[in-house]
Amino acid sequence: MPTLVSVNPATGEPVGSVEAATAADIGHVVRAARAAQPAWAALGLDARAAAVKAAIPDLAAAADRIGELATLEMGKPLPEGKGEASHCATGIGDEVDESVDALRPELLEDKRTRTELHFDPFGVCAAITPWNFPVLMPMQSVLPALVAGNAVVLKPSEETPLCADLWARTLAKHLPAGVLQVVHGAGDAGRALVLDDVDLIVFTGSRATGIRIMQDAAAGLKRVILELGGKDPLVVLADADLDAAAAFAVRNSFRNAGQVCVSTERIYVHRDVEGPFLDRVLERTKALKQGDGREPGVNVGPMVNARQKQVVERQVAQAVAAGARVLAGGGPAPGNFVPPTVLAGLDHSMEIMREANFGPVACVMAIGSGTAAVRLANDSPYGLGAAVFGERTHAERVGRALSAGMIGINQGCGGASGTPWVGARHSGYGFHSGKAGHRQFAQVRAVSRPLATA
């Protein structure tokens, strides 16, 4: 059987390996999931929830090791890796409870008819998850699918197989055999899973791969939930709190080395405050420490691999050749590292302002009004997150004109507890999280009868 080797992007050293699944292996796994699913569904909503929650102590005990593997496999600072794994243990209870609340039958009545809405499982769910949050993304795909009564086949990213594998197998110990299984491999394994006998496909990743999944799913009219790429704008208005705006810009441009679906990839700042805003951004950028995520005090790790570094470096070089100014970073760096980089003097003729960058680059463009900022921010096929900093009513007016699925006003795009994680345009098809998102993992069935008459 072929082997998939996981490599530390900070050092180039192997972390470990797993067996890569062939198409025949995947077919066997899907058949096992199909066989296990009816009994799992028959347990009922509360029993399924209890089985998933029973894994919390074991996941909490394994959280440090899972977090260490996340840092070793994709490079994020160790406190962030461990924090992600810990959250994915302690947060299971709330996530499951939210799913249960969403999936309980709902009663509707009018003067003539009583209708019960039931939320039933689709059957077998294929969950294909990315490397940038290699524990959180499996959790957000797998848990609502399980609670809804689906059996799940998880294919984590080939960049981060070990941490996702440990998380999933720790959870699976508390579930009936076949209900949660893991397969490993690259894109060919993911496509084989999509083409197999599955009913629901949950994918987080690039727009290009999402399009291919929709095409492959179309022949069987398989349900899909796709969280795709973003090109998130930050709008800084003339009446913004510049300290708060700059702190957010630096944090959200460079967190996880810019490898976040809702990273700030375009910054539109009013020309009247561009200078003082940039001064604040540069001061904070220069205070960052880059290096191996296991080193104390590191804020920014490496790109996940050489291919990702090459994309970032090429886009920066093209922008500079077209007239952009490098205010910080931008120079050569060893291995898979890209220094936190600040560019100014940009425009939309440059690829880095149009296509996903997914690296530690803050791209700043001066604008003359909120109207101009809206026009430029919406000049993109993407529409995942956005943020606007300014006087509240002014910022809200600008924010409501943006075509993103999630808009933050004087904060990031994350919402209150229970808010769905939703993209617009090419950034999503379906969505997850929150009551509405959890229901997308289930088939709605309406059972109606006439009300009794006197």
C-alpha positions as a printed Julia matrix, in Angstrom:
454×3 Matrix{Float64}:
   0.0    0.0     0.0
   1.38   3.5    -0.82
   2.6    5.67    2.03
   1.89   9.35    2.65
   4.72  11.15    4.48
   3.98  14.27    6.51
   6.78  16.86    6.5
   7.47  19.74    8.91
   7.4   22.86    6.7
   9.67  24.76    9.12
  12.51  22.23    8.92
  11.81  19.91    6.0
  12.06  16.92    8.34
   9.51  14.09    8.18
   6.99  14.04   11.02
   5.49  10.64   10.34
   3.53   8.71    7.76
   0.18   7.07    7.13
  -1.08   4.56    4.59
  -2.6    6.24    1.54
  -5.9    4.78    0.36
  -6.47   3.49   -3.14
  -9.8    3.83   -4.94
 -10.54   0.19   -4.01
  -9.79   0.93   -0.35
 -12.15   3.9    -0.43
 -14.91   1.79   -1.92
 -14.53  -0.72    0.92
 -14.65   2.05    3.53
 -17.76   3.65    1.99
 -19.53   0.27    1.93
 -18.7   -0.2     5.62
 -20.11   3.25    6.34
 -23.25   2.44    4.36
 -23.73  -0.76    6.37
 -23.21   0.98    9.73
 -25.38   4.04    9.09
 -28.93   2.67    9.58
 -28.25   1.42   13.11
 -26.52   4.7    13.97
 -29.52   6.68   12.72
 -31.91   4.39   14.62
 -30.28   5.27   17.96
 -32.04   8.61   17.9
 -30.82  12.16   18.27
 -30.12  12.17   22.01
 -28.28   8.84   22.04
 -26.08   9.92   19.13
 -25.28  13.16   20.9
 -24.37  11.3    24.09
 -22.05   8.94   22.19
 -20.18  11.86   20.63
 -19.93  13.69   23.96
 -18.48  10.59   25.59
 -15.27  11.25   23.65
 -14.64  14.62   25.33
 -12.37  13.33   28.16
 -10.2   11.33   25.77
  -9.96  14.22   23.3
  -9.03  16.59   26.13
  -6.33  14.18   27.3
  -4.94  13.97   23.75
  -5.21  17.7    23.01
  -1.57  18.58   23.71
  -0.31  15.83   21.41
  -2.84  16.7    18.69
  -1.82  20.37   18.95
   1.88  19.51   18.76
   1.22  17.51   15.61
  -0.67  20.45   14.09
   2.37  22.66   14.67
   4.78  20.06   13.33
   2.71  19.36   10.24
   1.67  22.83    9.11
   3.9   25.23   11.06
   1.53  27.33   13.16
   2.89  28.57   16.52
   2.61  25.91   19.22
   0.22  27.88   21.48
  -2.13  28.19   18.49
  -1.84  24.49   17.65
  -2.52  23.44   21.21
  -5.27  26.02   21.56
  -7.02  24.71   18.46
  -6.88  21.13   19.71
  -8.03  22.1    23.2
 -10.94  24.09   21.81
 -11.92  21.12   19.66
 -12.14  18.99   22.81
 -13.8   21.36   25.26
 -16.03  22.88   22.59
 -17.63  19.61   21.54
 -20.37  19.81   24.16
 -21.66  23.18   22.96
 -21.32  22.18   19.3
 -23.29  18.98   19.85
 -25.95  20.72   21.93
 -26.38  23.34   19.19
 -26.78  20.57   16.61
 -29.34  18.75   18.74
 -31.35  21.96   19.15
 -31.28  22.52   15.4
 -32.33  18.97   14.53
 -35.23  18.41   16.9
 -38.58  18.16   15.09
 -40.32  21.48   14.56
 -44.09  21.94   14.7
 -46.07  24.19   12.34
 -49.83  24.75   12.44
 -52.4   26.83   10.66
 -56.2   26.68   10.88
 -56.4   23.44    8.9
 -53.12  21.54    9.05
 -50.56  20.34   11.55
 -47.08  19.78   10.09
 -44.03  18.27   11.73
 -40.66  19.08   10.21
 -38.21  16.23   10.73
 -34.48  16.44   10.07
 -33.3   13.03    8.93
 -29.82  11.84    7.88
 -28.8   11.76    4.23
 -26.8    8.56    4.69
 -23.05   8.63    4.11
 -21.17  11.92    4.35
 -17.76  12.49    2.75
 -15.86  15.17    4.68
 -12.8   16.57    2.88
 -10.93  19.04    5.06
  -7.98  21.46    4.67
  -4.59  21.81    6.32
  -4.72  25.35    7.72
  -6.95  24.44   10.69
  -6.34  20.7    10.64
  -8.37  19.91   13.77
 -11.06  22.6    13.77
 -12.15  21.97   10.18
 -12.65  18.21   10.69
 -14.59  18.94   13.86
 -16.92  21.42   12.13
 -17.54  18.98    9.28
 -17.77  15.71   11.19
 -19.75  16.55   14.34
 -22.96  17.93   12.81
 -22.95  15.12   10.25
 -22.7   12.5    13.01
 -25.32  14.08   15.24
 -27.69  14.23   12.27
 -27.34  10.44   11.94
 -24.99  10.21    8.99
 -21.99   7.9     8.84
 -18.86   9.88    7.95
 -15.76   9.15    5.9
 -13.15  11.8     6.64
 -10.32  12.58    4.24
  -8.04  15.14    5.86
  -5.47  17.13    3.92
  -2.43  15.23    2.77
  -0.36  18.03    4.37
  -1.68  17.34    7.87
  -2.79  13.71    8.07
  -1.4   12.85   11.51
  -3.18  15.36   13.73
  -6.53  14.89   12.0
  -6.11  11.11   12.15
  -5.41  11.15   15.89
  -8.4   13.43   16.52
 -10.8   11.33   14.45
  -9.65   7.96   15.78
  -9.93   9.21   19.36
 -13.51  10.22   18.66
 -14.29   7.02   16.73
 -13.45   4.86   19.76
 -16.73   6.02   21.28
 -18.85   5.29   18.21
 -20.09   2.06   16.63
 -17.73   0.49   14.09
 -17.96   2.04   10.64
 -19.73   5.23   11.73
 -16.58   7.41   11.52
 -13.67   6.28    9.34
 -10.57   8.03    8.01
  -8.93   7.67    4.6
  -5.74   9.41    3.53
  -4.39  10.61    0.23
  -4.03  13.57   -2.09
  -6.51  14.96   -4.6
  -7.02  11.65   -6.37
  -8.22  10.08   -3.12
 -10.59  12.97   -2.52
 -12.04  12.63   -6.02
 -12.45   8.87   -5.6
 -14.41   9.52   -2.4
 -16.63  12.11   -4.12
 -17.37   9.68   -6.96
 -18.16   6.77   -4.65
 -21.51   5.9    -3.1
 -21.84   8.92   -0.79
 -24.89  11.11   -0.28
 -23.41  14.35    1.11
 -20.05  15.98    0.39
 -18.68  18.55    2.82
 -15.58  20.32    1.52
 -13.43  23.2     2.69
 -10.74  24.38    0.28
 -10.08  26.21   -2.96
 -12.66  27.54   -5.37
 -11.15  25.5    -8.23
 -11.49  22.23   -6.31
 -14.99  23.18   -5.19
 -16.04  23.62   -8.81
 -14.68  20.19   -9.7
 -16.53  18.63   -6.75
 -19.81  20.23   -7.9
 -19.25  18.87  -11.39
 -18.53  15.37  -10.08
 -21.48  15.49   -7.69
 -23.92  16.69  -10.33
 -24.4   13.31  -12.05
 -25.78  11.82   -8.84
 -27.39  15.04   -7.59
 -25.4   14.58   -4.41
 -25.81  17.24   -1.77
 -22.79  19.49   -1.28
 -21.67  21.96    1.37
 -18.68  23.94    0.1
 -16.66  26.5     2.02
 -14.34  27.95   -0.58
 -11.62  30.57   -0.81
 -11.8   34.23    0.06
 -10.22  37.55   -0.84
 -11.38  39.41    2.22
 -11.34  43.21    2.18
 -10.75  45.54    5.11
 -12.13  49.06    4.7
 -10.62  51.78    6.89
 -12.73  54.94    6.75
 -11.51  58.45    7.52
 -13.36  58.4    10.86
 -11.9   55.03   11.99
 -10.04  54.36   15.22
  -6.66  53.9    13.53
  -5.06  52.04   16.43
  -7.86  49.46   16.42
  -7.88  49.24   12.63
  -4.1   48.76   12.4
  -4.08  46.16   15.18
  -6.77  44.2    13.35
  -5.04  44.59    9.97
  -1.76  43.16   11.27
  -3.36  40.37   13.26
  -5.68  39.3    10.45
  -3.12  39.63    7.65
  -0.38  37.64    9.37
  -2.19  35.16   11.65
  -1.32  31.6    10.69
   1.14  33.15    8.17
  -1.86  34.51    6.28
  -3.13  30.98    5.69
  -6.68  31.6     6.87
  -9.77  31.62    4.66
 -10.84  34.95    6.2
  -7.4   36.54    6.28
  -7.37  40.21    5.35
  -6.04  40.17    1.78
  -7.01  43.68    0.63
  -6.95  46.87    2.69
  -8.73  49.96    1.37
  -7.84  52.97    3.52
  -9.08  56.53    3.07
  -6.26  58.63    1.67
  -6.69  61.22    4.43
  -5.54  58.68    7.04
  -3.32  56.42    4.92
  -0.05  57.77    6.35
  -0.86  57.43   10.05
  -2.55  54.09    9.42
   0.54  52.73    7.66
   2.79  54.02   10.44
   0.79  51.99   12.94
   0.74  48.91   10.7
   4.52  49.02   10.2
   5.22  49.45   13.91
   3.18  46.35   14.72
   4.54  44.34   11.8
   8.15  44.95   12.83
   7.36  43.63   16.32
   6.38  40.2    14.98
   8.7   37.23   15.39
   8.89  34.64   12.64
  10.31  31.16   12.96
   9.68  27.52   13.79
   6.35  27.36   15.61
   7.95  25.42   18.47
  10.22  28.36   19.35
   9.07  30.63   22.21
   7.51  33.92   21.16
   7.01  33.05   17.49
   3.98  34.8    15.97
   4.37  33.79   12.32
   5.39  30.38   11.03
   6.2   29.14    7.52
   4.12  28.53    4.44
   2.77  24.99    4.49
   4.94  24.0     1.51
   7.2   25.33   -1.23
   4.34  25.6    -3.75
   2.44  27.95   -1.49
   5.56  30.06   -0.94
   6.13  30.32   -4.68
   2.59  31.61   -5.24
   3.07  34.35   -2.64
   6.52  35.36   -3.87
   5.36  35.49   -7.5
   2.39  37.72   -6.68
   4.55  40.08   -4.62
   7.18  40.28   -7.38
   4.54  41.01  -10.01
   3.02  43.77   -7.89
   6.41  45.38   -7.28
   7.26  45.22  -10.97
   3.96  47.01  -11.68
   4.77  49.83   -9.23
   3.83  48.64   -5.73
   6.07  49.77   -2.87
   7.49  47.34   -0.32
   7.29  48.94    3.14
   8.2   45.84    5.16
   9.4   42.34    4.34
   9.39  41.36    0.7
  12.93  40.01    0.68
  14.26  36.46    0.35
  13.86  34.03    3.22
  15.07  30.46    3.79
  13.01  27.32    3.35
   9.26  27.8     3.29
   9.29  31.13    5.11
   7.87  34.38    3.69
   8.57  37.45    5.86
   5.51  39.45    6.99
   5.22  41.89    4.1
   3.46  45.24    3.75
   2.79  46.61    0.26
   1.38  50.02   -0.68
   0.64  51.75   -3.96
  -1.47  48.87   -5.25
  -4.34  48.77   -7.72
  -6.64  46.17   -9.22
  -4.49  45.63  -12.29
  -2.23  43.58  -10.01
  -2.95  39.88   -9.48
  -2.31  40.14   -5.74
  -5.39  42.37   -5.45
  -7.61  39.99   -7.42
  -6.58  36.4    -6.74
  -6.23  34.57   -3.42
  -2.8   35.13   -1.87
  -3.0   33.01    1.28
   0.28  34.34    2.64
   1.59  36.91    5.15
   1.11  39.98    2.95
  -0.8   43.14    3.87
  -1.88  44.91    0.65
  -2.82  48.57    1.19
  -4.59  50.72   -1.4
  -5.65  54.33   -0.85
  -9.26  55.29   -1.68
 -11.16  58.56   -1.65
 -14.52  57.55   -0.2
 -16.59  54.77    1.25
 -18.36  54.5    -2.1
 -15.04  53.81   -3.83
 -14.15  51.26   -1.16
 -17.42  49.38   -1.75
 -16.91  49.34   -5.5
 -13.38  47.96   -5.17
 -14.2   45.52   -2.38
 -17.04  44.08   -4.49
 -14.81  43.86   -7.57
 -14.12  40.17   -6.93
 -15.76  36.81   -7.52
 -15.15  36.01   -3.83
 -17.37  36.94   -0.93
 -16.44  35.18    2.29
 -15.66  37.77    4.99
 -15.1   41.52    5.21
 -14.48  44.15    7.85
 -15.14  47.88    8.07
 -13.57  50.22   10.62
 -15.1   53.65   11.15
 -17.75  55.56   13.08
 -20.37  52.91   13.78
 -23.33  54.13   11.69
 -21.01  55.12    8.83
 -19.22  51.76    8.96
 -22.51  49.84    9.11
 -23.8   51.67    6.05
 -20.66  50.76    4.12
 -20.68  47.21    5.47
 -24.26  46.54    4.36
 -23.23  47.41    0.8
 -20.5   44.74    0.71
 -21.19  41.43   -1.03
 -19.52  39.19    1.56
 -21.36  36.55    3.55
 -19.96  37.79    6.88
 -19.16  41.43    7.66
 -17.51  42.71   10.83
 -18.02  46.3    11.99
 -14.98  47.46   13.96
 -14.08  43.78   14.46
 -13.46  40.61   12.48
 -16.24  38.82   10.62
 -16.91  36.17   13.28
 -20.38  36.44   14.77
 -22.09  35.74   18.07
 -22.62  32.17   19.24
 -25.03  30.44   16.88
 -24.05  32.51   13.84
 -23.55  30.46   10.66
 -20.22  30.49    8.83
 -21.39  31.53    5.38
 -19.81  32.72    2.15
 -21.37  34.58   -0.77
 -20.6   34.41   -4.48
 -17.77  31.96   -5.24
 -16.78  31.65   -1.59
 -19.43  29.17   -0.66
 -22.24  26.89   -1.71
 -24.25  25.96    1.33
 -22.79  26.77    4.73
 -22.19  25.33    8.17
 -22.39  26.18   11.89
 -25.26  27.71   13.79
 -28.78  26.34   13.73
 -29.27  26.99   10.02
 -25.89  25.49    9.15
 -26.39  22.31   11.17
 -29.66  21.68    9.36
 -27.8   21.47    6.07
 -26.4   18.13    7.23
 -29.92  16.68    7.27
 -32.78  15.97    4.86
 -35.89  17.96    5.78
 -39.11  15.93    5.74
 -42.51  17.53    6.26
 -45.18  15.24    7.71
 -48.65  16.83    7.63
 -52.13  15.86    8.75
 -55.44  17.7     9.04
 -56.34  19.19   12.37
 -59.24  17.52   14.13
 -62.54  19.25   13.5
 -65.26  19.71   16.07
